[in-house]
Amino acid sequence: MTKPRMKILLTRKLHEFAMMELKKRYDIYVHSGEIPMPKGKMLSKISQVDGLVCFPYDTIDEEVIESAKKLKVISTYSVGYDHIDLQKARSRKIKIGYTPDVLTNATADLAVALLLDSMRRITEGDRMIRGGNWKVIFGPHDYVGTDIEGKTIGIFGMGRIGSAVAKRITPFGMKITYHSRHRLPKNQEKKLGAKFVSLDELFEKSDAITVHVPYTKETHGIVDMRLLKKMKKTSYLINTSRGKIINEKDLAKALRSDMIAGAALDVFEKEPIGKNHELVKMRNVVLAPHIGSSTAETRKKMAEITIKNLIYGLERKKMIYSVNLD
């Protein structure tokens, strides 16, 4: 008697090679239409499946997991997994796979690009030209940016991505300071040319701060008015991590009152960010639509790891990357 095929729910379609591989092995249902998948629809489908492929904007909370009576594996197409109720998954012995290392370089590249864009006012100039507002050739004091060399960059979170940013920024001649939950070994600090400082000192002395901490209860809204007030008036804030790490109302107030020089953001408290959001209307803010991992090569590799995590988990093999639930 043929063993019944396992059932898989995907909240969005993956690359064609990934879909073909999954179809060979399982019966699959792929959500199409409204993104993220409406909760009611997810609840009706998840009760029937053995595996789930989800994305960082999907909320896999206690109610969803409680409804997933047969669920054995969750494989998320993301480096973050704060959208999944880990405690509930642990209680149900559901394995969770994610895709950390593969997007390190792409996200670090974007962080450096946003830093350069902000300090040299590139996007601002692009908007000026497209809006027909470049009327005269600039003189010695008009439309000036900020030199990169000799300035201090503060890296908030020196994990994989933070370390990759440090390596990329070294040739620009910036001084590197960092604050992280765990201090790096001295030989690694020396290799990166990075100096460990307190969180307050990071915000007080940096000319630009780039955020790379994971989103947790401890980091929720941690970049608030208390820290923003410590920044130099000439400094810039870059965020390619998670939007909810920064208190957007406080950031908008700091920008509006010239408390800091500018910000560049790839992530937001609520996504997609609306065109009427206060930050969208500010000239000294560079905005990107959450594209930290968005290169063709990285996204393809993420799809490959996502399906391997799923397959290995269902076959009771060690995943490539799994969340430790012990």
FIBA-43933 format. One record per residue (C-alpha): residue number from 0; x, z, y; residue in one letter. Coordinates in Angstrom, 2 decimals, padded with zeros to 5 digits. Example, Ala and Ser with C-alpha at 12.3 -4.5 7.8 and 13.67 -1.06 7.14 Angstrom:
BEGIN
i px pz py aa
0 012.30 007.80 -004.50 A $
1 013.67 007.14 -001.06 S $
END
This chain:
BEGIN
i px pz py aa
0 000.00 000.00 000.00 M $
1 001.39 -001.02 003.40 T $
2 002.21 001.87 005.69 K $
3 000.11 001.67 008.90 P $
4 002.11 000.67 011.98 R $
5 002.69 003.22 014.68 M $
6 000.93 002.74 018.00 K $
7 002.73 002.63 021.35 I $
8 001.37 002.86 024.90 L $
9 003.31 001.29 027.76 L $
10 002.09 002.11 031.25 T $
11 003.66 -001.13 032.48 R $
12 005.21 -004.23 030.92 K $
13 008.95 -004.24 030.25 L $
14 011.33 -007.21 029.99 H $
15 010.33 -009.88 027.48 E $
16 013.19 -009.09 025.06 F $
17 012.07 -005.45 025.00 A $
18 008.43 -006.35 024.45 M $
19 009.34 -008.65 021.55 M $
20 011.38 -005.90 019.89 E $
21 008.54 -003.41 020.19 L $
22 005.94 -005.90 018.90 K $
23 008.01 -006.45 015.76 K $
24 007.76 -002.79 014.88 R $
25 004.58 -001.36 016.38 Y $
26 001.06 -002.00 017.56 D $
27 001.36 -001.83 021.31 I $
28 -000.99 -001.47 024.24 Y $
29 000.34 -002.45 027.68 V $
30 -001.53 -001.29 030.76 H $
31 -002.16 -003.97 033.37 S $
32 -003.82 -003.58 036.73 G $
33 -003.61 -000.60 039.03 E $
34 -000.19 001.09 039.26 I $
35 000.27 003.86 038.35 P $
36 -002.02 003.76 035.35 M $
37 -005.23 005.63 036.28 P $
38 -005.35 009.02 034.63 K $
39 -008.75 008.48 033.04 G $
40 -007.50 005.34 031.33 K $
41 -004.33 007.05 030.22 M $
42 -006.29 009.94 028.71 L $
43 -008.50 007.55 026.76 S $
44 -005.53 005.62 025.33 K $
45 -002.92 008.31 024.74 I $
46 -004.95 010.15 022.12 S $
47 -004.37 007.23 019.74 Q $
48 -000.61 006.64 020.10 V $
49 002.61 007.84 018.48 D $
50 004.89 006.82 021.35 G $
51 004.68 006.50 025.13 L $
52 006.81 004.39 027.47 V $
53 006.28 005.59 031.03 C $
54 007.76 005.26 034.52 F $
55 008.73 007.83 037.17 P $
56 005.48 007.41 039.10 Y $
57 003.36 008.25 036.02 D $
58 002.20 011.86 035.87 T $
59 002.58 013.09 032.30 I $
60 001.15 016.55 032.84 D $
61 -000.30 019.23 030.58 E $
62 -003.69 017.52 030.38 E $
63 -002.16 014.21 029.29 V $
64 000.09 015.81 026.68 I $
65 -002.76 017.99 025.41 E $
66 -004.80 014.82 024.84 S $
67 -001.94 013.12 022.98 A $
68 -002.68 014.55 019.56 K $
69 -000.40 012.12 017.66 K $
70 002.34 011.75 020.27 L $
71 005.89 012.16 018.94 K $
72 008.09 010.51 021.59 V $
73 008.01 009.94 025.36 I $
74 010.56 007.41 026.62 S $
75 010.72 007.21 030.40 T $
76 012.18 004.24 032.24 Y $
77 014.02 006.45 034.73 S $
78 016.89 008.85 035.29 V $
79 014.45 011.53 036.47 G $
80 011.94 013.30 034.26 Y $
81 010.29 015.67 036.74 D $
82 007.03 013.69 036.24 H $
83 006.79 015.05 032.68 I $
84 005.59 018.56 031.82 D $
85 008.64 019.60 029.80 L $
86 007.24 022.99 028.82 Q $
87 004.13 021.44 027.31 K $
88 006.18 018.74 025.58 A $
89 008.44 021.45 024.13 R $
90 005.45 023.35 022.77 S $
91 004.30 020.17 021.02 R $
92 007.84 019.27 019.81 K $
93 007.61 015.91 021.54 I $
94 010.98 014.21 022.05 K $
95 011.80 012.85 025.50 I $
96 014.24 010.03 026.25 G $
97 015.48 008.90 029.67 Y $
98 018.04 006.50 031.20 T $
99 020.68 008.39 033.23 P $
100 024.16 006.81 033.25 D $
101 023.13 003.18 033.47 V $
102 021.85 003.32 037.06 L $
103 024.74 005.36 038.47 T $
104 026.66 002.43 039.96 N $
105 023.63 000.64 041.41 A $
106 022.36 003.80 043.12 T $
107 025.82 004.71 044.44 A $
108 026.18 001.18 045.84 D $
109 022.88 001.52 047.66 L $
110 023.79 004.94 049.09 A $
111 026.98 003.51 050.59 V $
112 025.09 000.44 051.86 A $
113 022.54 002.67 053.61 L $
114 025.34 004.76 055.10 L $
115 027.06 001.70 056.55 L $
116 023.76 000.22 057.70 D $
117 022.83 003.40 059.58 S $
118 026.16 004.06 061.22 M $
119 026.58 000.44 062.31 R $
120 022.88 -000.07 063.15 R $
121 022.59 -003.27 061.12 I $
122 018.88 -003.16 060.25 T $
123 018.05 -002.05 063.77 E $
124 019.85 -005.13 065.09 G $
125 018.08 -007.38 062.63 D $
126 014.71 -006.09 063.85 R $
127 015.81 -006.59 067.44 M $
128 016.68 -010.26 066.90 I $
129 013.59 -011.05 064.81 R $
130 011.42 -009.40 067.45 G $
131 012.93 -011.56 070.18 G $
132 014.39 -008.53 071.96 N $
133 018.03 -009.58 072.14 W $
134 017.98 -010.83 075.72 K $
135 021.60 -010.48 076.92 V $
136 025.10 -010.35 075.48 I $
137 025.98 -006.67 075.03 F $
138 028.58 -005.02 077.25 G $
139 031.09 -002.22 076.53 P $
140 028.49 000.56 076.29 H $
141 025.50 -001.34 074.89 D $
142 024.22 -001.05 071.31 Y $
143 027.22 000.86 069.95 V $
144 027.47 002.20 066.42 G $
145 029.81 004.74 064.85 T $
146 033.23 004.28 063.23 D $
147 033.37 005.12 059.54 I $
148 037.09 005.86 059.21 E $
149 038.09 009.43 059.94 G $
150 034.54 010.77 059.71 K $
151 033.40 013.39 057.19 T $
152 030.83 012.58 054.53 I $
153 028.96 015.46 052.90 G $
154 027.80 014.78 049.36 I $
155 024.93 017.07 048.38 F $
156 025.03 016.99 044.58 G $
157 028.30 015.91 042.93 M $
158 026.96 014.70 039.60 G $
159 027.35 011.18 038.22 R $
160 025.98 009.41 041.30 I $
161 027.55 011.73 043.85 G $
162 030.95 011.24 042.20 S $
163 030.45 007.47 042.17 A $
164 029.70 007.58 045.91 V $
165 032.91 009.56 046.51 A $
166 034.95 006.91 044.68 K $
167 033.35 004.11 046.69 R $
168 033.74 005.81 050.05 I $
169 037.46 006.63 049.67 T $
170 038.71 003.18 050.78 P $
171 036.76 003.59 054.05 F $
172 038.99 006.49 055.02 G $
173 036.27 009.12 055.17 M $
174 036.97 012.79 054.49 K $
175 034.87 013.93 051.53 I $
176 033.18 017.32 051.26 T $
177 030.52 018.28 048.76 Y $
178 028.16 021.01 047.68 H $
179 026.79 021.21 044.16 S $
180 025.17 023.78 041.92 R $
181 028.37 023.80 039.85 H $
182 031.78 023.31 041.41 R $
183 033.93 020.57 039.87 L $
184 037.20 021.45 038.10 P $
185 040.13 021.40 040.53 K $
186 041.73 018.35 038.89 N $
187 038.48 016.39 039.35 Q $
188 038.24 017.50 043.00 E $
189 041.79 016.30 043.52 K $
190 041.06 012.97 041.84 K $
191 038.03 012.40 044.10 L $
192 039.74 013.83 047.17 G $
193 036.72 016.09 047.63 A $
194 036.52 019.59 049.10 K $
195 033.85 022.05 047.95 F $
196 031.96 023.81 050.77 V $
197 028.84 025.94 051.12 S $
198 025.53 024.20 051.72 L $
199 025.40 025.42 055.30 D $
200 028.94 024.18 056.02 E $
201 028.11 020.82 054.46 L $
202 025.29 020.34 056.96 F $
203 027.20 021.81 059.89 E $
204 030.40 019.78 059.64 K $
205 029.46 016.42 058.09 S $
206 029.05 013.23 060.11 D $
207 026.85 011.86 057.34 A $
208 025.12 013.62 054.45 I $
209 024.05 011.78 051.32 T $
210 021.63 013.50 048.92 V $
211 022.13 013.27 045.14 H $
212 020.62 016.46 043.70 V $
213 017.87 016.25 041.06 P $
214 014.33 017.16 042.05 Y $
215 013.46 020.66 040.79 T $
216 011.47 023.67 041.98 K $
217 014.68 024.89 043.64 E $
218 015.35 021.63 045.50 T $
219 011.76 020.94 046.56 H $
220 011.86 020.57 050.36 G $
221 015.31 022.14 050.49 I $
222 016.39 019.81 053.32 V $
223 014.15 021.35 055.95 D $
224 014.38 022.31 059.60 M $
225 016.75 025.18 058.83 R $
226 019.36 022.75 057.48 L $
227 018.55 019.90 059.86 L $
228 019.20 022.20 062.83 K $
229 022.72 022.76 061.53 K $
230 023.57 019.04 061.60 M $
231 025.52 017.42 064.42 K $
232 023.53 015.40 066.94 K $
233 025.70 012.42 065.97 T $
234 025.16 012.77 062.21 S $
235 023.12 010.74 059.69 Y $
236 021.08 011.71 056.63 L $
237 020.92 009.43 053.55 I $
238 018.59 009.98 050.58 N $
239 018.55 007.94 047.37 T $
240 017.55 010.85 045.10 S $
241 013.92 012.01 045.33 R $
242 011.67 012.01 048.38 G $
243 010.35 015.54 047.94 K $
244 013.83 017.02 048.35 I $
245 013.48 016.37 052.10 I $
246 010.69 017.84 054.21 N $
247 009.58 014.61 055.92 E $
248 007.70 016.34 058.74 K $
249 010.81 018.31 059.64 D $
250 012.97 015.19 059.39 L $
251 010.63 013.23 061.67 A $
252 010.72 016.07 064.20 K $
253 014.54 016.19 064.06 A $
254 014.76 012.43 064.64 L $
255 012.14 012.45 067.38 R $
256 013.97 015.18 069.30 S $
257 017.42 013.57 068.82 D $
258 018.53 016.54 066.75 M $
259 020.34 014.01 064.50 I $
260 021.36 010.39 065.10 A $
261 019.51 008.71 062.26 G $
262 018.40 008.58 058.64 A $
263 018.34 006.07 055.80 A $
264 015.84 006.63 053.00 L $
265 015.17 004.91 049.69 D $
266 012.72 007.56 048.48 V $
267 009.74 009.32 050.02 F $
268 007.39 012.25 049.45 E $
269 004.58 009.82 048.69 K $
270 005.22 006.27 047.48 E $
271 004.60 003.57 048.51 P $
272 005.08 004.84 052.08 I $
273 002.36 003.52 054.41 G $
274 003.01 001.31 057.43 K $
275 001.56 003.97 059.75 N $
276 003.89 006.72 058.58 H $
277 005.81 008.25 061.47 E $
278 009.20 007.41 059.96 L $
279 008.28 003.72 059.75 V $
280 007.88 003.56 063.52 K $
281 011.29 005.02 064.37 M $
282 014.10 002.68 065.44 R $
283 016.86 004.95 064.08 N $
284 015.53 005.04 060.51 V $
285 016.49 002.55 057.78 V $
286 013.92 002.30 054.97 L $
287 014.21 000.83 051.48 A $
288 011.36 000.60 048.92 P $
289 012.87 002.84 046.18 H $
290 015.40 000.26 044.95 I $
291 018.28 002.53 043.91 G $
292 018.39 001.06 040.39 S $
293 017.03 -002.32 041.38 S $
294 019.63 -004.81 040.24 T $
295 018.86 -007.34 037.51 A $
296 021.67 -006.00 035.35 E $
297 020.72 -002.35 035.72 T $
298 017.00 -002.86 035.16 R $
299 017.68 -004.89 032.00 K $
300 019.98 -002.17 030.66 K $
301 017.36 000.48 031.46 M $
302 014.79 -001.46 029.42 A $
303 017.22 -001.69 026.52 E $
304 017.89 002.06 026.54 I $
305 014.19 002.88 027.00 T $
306 013.12 001.04 023.84 I $
307 016.11 002.31 021.84 K $
308 015.26 005.88 022.82 N $
309 011.69 005.27 021.69 L $
310 012.66 003.62 018.39 I $
311 015.35 006.18 017.53 Y $
312 013.00 009.04 018.39 G $
313 010.23 007.70 016.18 L $
314 012.74 007.11 013.37 E $
315 014.02 010.69 013.78 R $
316 017.44 009.48 014.83 K $
317 019.49 010.74 017.75 K $
318 018.38 009.11 021.02 M $
319 020.93 007.49 023.31 I $
320 019.85 009.89 026.06 Y $
321 017.43 012.72 025.42 S $
322 016.21 015.68 027.44 V $
323 017.31 018.94 025.84 N $
324 014.13 020.89 025.24 L $
325 015.74 023.79 023.40 D $
END
